Amino acid sequence: MIQPADRLSLVSEYYFSRKLKEVAKLNAEGRDIISLAIGSPDMPPSPETIETLCENARKADAHGYQPTVGTPELRKAMAGFYQRWYGVELDPATEIQPLIGSKEGILHVTLALCNPGDKVLVPNPGYPTYTSLSKILGQEIVNYDLLEENGWQPDFEQLERMDLSGVKLMWTNYPNMPTGGRATRALYERLVDFARRHDIVIVNDNPYSFILNREEHLSILQVPGAKECCIEFNSMSKSHNMPGWRVGLLATNSTFVQWILKIKSNIDSGTFRPMQLAAAKAYENSDAWHMQANVETYAGRRKTAEEIMTQLGCTFDPTQQGMFLWGRIPDSYEDVEVLTERVLHEARVFIAPGFIFGSNGKRYIRISLCAKDEKMKEALERIKKVF
């Protein structure tokens, strides 16, 4: 009898993969579910981005294999993006690695920096892939708490009390997903100091710094010395409305980039050249495009999401950032799924229960802003009729 690899017993099917099958079944039955669960931008990239893709895809010589390191045009554009928005200087030839999305980067960084049995610090709540990929690759998960009373930032006193022997990586994600906790310069400074004193590599996942953010855009690489002990992911999925394109980057020192490239070059090949050239063009989007796509559009949806939260009796921090709204459920509910399942089956709206992000999320729900204004408002009206 053929059996699967033992590692399959360490993980389960991704919650959204499983739940979307149920939603598809309900839709097939005519239930017309409105999904406010997934963070997949529903708006298109800029017209210039699409035109660049089409123009280059028509060229006869554009369809061959591409270098794993990425085209010079894309690497230069990525470095320019960091200089323009974060004031961070990066060598496009040695300090940037294009990625087929940040999820791929989690795999490659872990393979490059961790042996089986090494420990990794993972936030609770946090992006589930930090945990699942580490389990698959044989690392020991050490959770650190993110709590509402601390603004969803790490408790550094708690971290210092922990047994940090054998810890190689620490995953961070600001502006935070799922909680919307904001990045601050002081937070990044403390993380860099923590990393340097304990010989731990901080990997900061930073795809949300443009969403609902009219203020300064922050990167952990702005902190002096961060490049030596930190890796930052950035993604075009959220900031440039390109989730299906699978274009992201990691930025760090040249040594880490070479280690990661050694892994990556044995796993995949370079992205389609016209897509890389179009992504490079997208990095030139105007300030006005970013304001409209990343701030104004989501601001209107956010107001509706706040009304939904209030209608459900949930409380939330109005200063949170990102393309979700995170809220605490009323104490009257024994379990968050009692609420989310009622919303799904009675109001026909799909929202995410917070427990999928870790035990510290079990009293919370998350509402995505990735739905048209009319769908958001219809979801509100459906919920009003039930609640």
C-alpha angles and dihedrals in degrees: 000000000000112000130194123247115284091243091072089071089061096064138038131213111289109269095236092047090055097040095047088061088059091047090050089052091050090049090050087056089055098257094132098212118202109218117217093158109084126070097221111134110236096201125089128248118259116294090245090057093053093044091052090052093050094044093053095040088062091061114102094220097050100084106073131102116292130213116268089231090064131240119304088239093058095044091050091049091050091052089048090051091055092047094047100046106023103025089234118142115217130175103237091207099052113011102052132065120186113224137202086240129314093275088067089049091058089058096046097045092050092048091048098047108026135065122204107279095029116127127243126194110229125184120242108237098030148127105306094224092069087065102035097049092046089052092049091050094048104253124143112245116225110185122210121197127251109190134184093235089060094049089255091291125131118274098234093192088057091048092052091052092053125096099255097177110129095015111140105166139029118198117213130171123193133204074038127242122233098011103045090230110168128242117238132188089236091055092052091047091053091048092052091048090049092049094049095048094049101034091241125144113230114212109196116195106208112175098126105056093108100045112103089343118131092161136072115322111231133209128178087229089070088076112092110253094015094119091065095058107017139071121197126202121204127180137200090210097089106020096045102028092246107124095140093048091070098215121150140136144218123213126197142112120323094250094057090045091055093048091050093045090054089060097038095050089058093051109040144005130236124291120264106286098232088052091053092049091048091049089052088053091050090059086065093061111138126253087248092056091051092048093051097041101037104030116018098042094046093043091064093047091046091060090056091046089053089053089052091051091050092047089054091050093247126144124220144174107256092204096063119121136211134063096297137066115223119200141173117241122231117273089240090077114084092202135013093234090061085066100037094046091050090050090050100045101032104030094028093228123128115216128164124254112226097229090080087072095052142295092289088064097056094105095047142078130205126216119197120221091207098108132090118268092251092052091049091051093046089051089053092051092049091051092048090057092053101036 
